[in-house]
Amino acid sequence: MGSSLLLTLKRNMRKTGTTVSKQIDWKKFSRLLLLRGEIMKYLETILCLGVLLIAVIGMFDLPTAWAVEPVNIDTQGLAVNGYDPVAYFNQGKPLKGTEKFTCRWMGAEWRFASAEHLELFKSNPEKYAPQYGGY
């Protein structure tokens, strides 16, 4: 029975013009499928280990080690590069602050163009400070 099936297959191949090289090598194909399955298992394992590593790192207090200043400051420790943050709201334009009117807030030195602006800022700094710390 097996030989008659082989003869029929050969006859059909001659009629259609196909050759043995055009036929699928099922042994190679099944090996490729098995290899693909093994690769997927390894990738799943690597993914699980990565998620586990991230969870373990998250349990430690590493974010504080990587933390940035709450307010973006320049090399002199000045917020908004020494400009008066209240002036943006009251005058609608930037004014350079002076050393005469300063205030420390959120780890930065804030400068103001006038005593009035300094007092406004002290009364409600969140209103006048840049969003997201100026980052």
ZICORFEN-V170281 format. One record per helix or strand of 2 or more residues. SS is the DSSP state (h for helix, s for strand). FROM is the first residue (numbers start at 1). TO is the last residue. If there is no record, write none. Layout:
SS:FROM:TO  SS:FROM:TO
//
This chain:
h:2:16  h:20:22  h:26:59  h:62:65  s:78:79  h:80:82  h:85:90  s:98:105  s:108:112  h:115:123  h:125:128  h:131:134
//
